[in-house]
């Protein structure tokens, strides 16, 4: 997109074209996203909690919103923004993890206690002190680090897949900055899509601890879908990574 030739309406139009092209190119991956979305939506049909228990469900809805927002960013070719969104969701999921295991901390969270403002670092420190603490957190912490590097700041890392060098007619090199950001290799693009979807699946596993205690009726089909999705996402993500990382 050359800004001298385009305006805002052109930009929005290109976003929509990117979205439709991604839906076609990543049809199978979109099916996996749809399945993750389905397991997120299922508890909302049957969950009833008191006002005193509402903090974790509120965090759950916040994470579910970011599932939609981050995937829509990826489909529109806004990779850094998708990772930034996933990072916020991971912070919310880690906060929920603490509150699920220690419900007495809900008041501290509501009162903006500094522990929760630095939730990622505090959870990391607690795992270092006791490696059995928060067993569902380590993979999410790794993804959080990647999101922080590539999606949360205006340093050079946030420009990955946004900069392009191009030979100019005068034998000089022209450096281009793209308004849309995505890997040129389709399998690498597919890999990031799957990383984001898998991250939200891992976040869901944290909230499931809450649902296991609070859902009066559990659908065995829902339980089966949850169990099947984990290995499927991991296998598909690794396969995409191997296809583009082994290229010369």
Secondary structure, DSSP 4 states (H G I P E B T S, - for coil): --TTT--HHHHHHHHHHHHHHHHHHTHHHHHHHHHHHHHHHHHHHH----GGGHHHHHHHHHHHHHHHHHHHHHHTTBHHHHHHHHHHHHHHHHHHHHHHH-GGGHHHHHTT-HHHHTHHHHHHHHHHH-TTTTTTTHHHHHHHHHHHHHHSSSSGGGGTTTEEEEE-TTS-EEEEE-SSB--SSHHHHHHHHHHHHHHHHHHHHHHHHHHHHH-S---HHHHHHHHHHHHHHHHHHHHHHHHHHT--
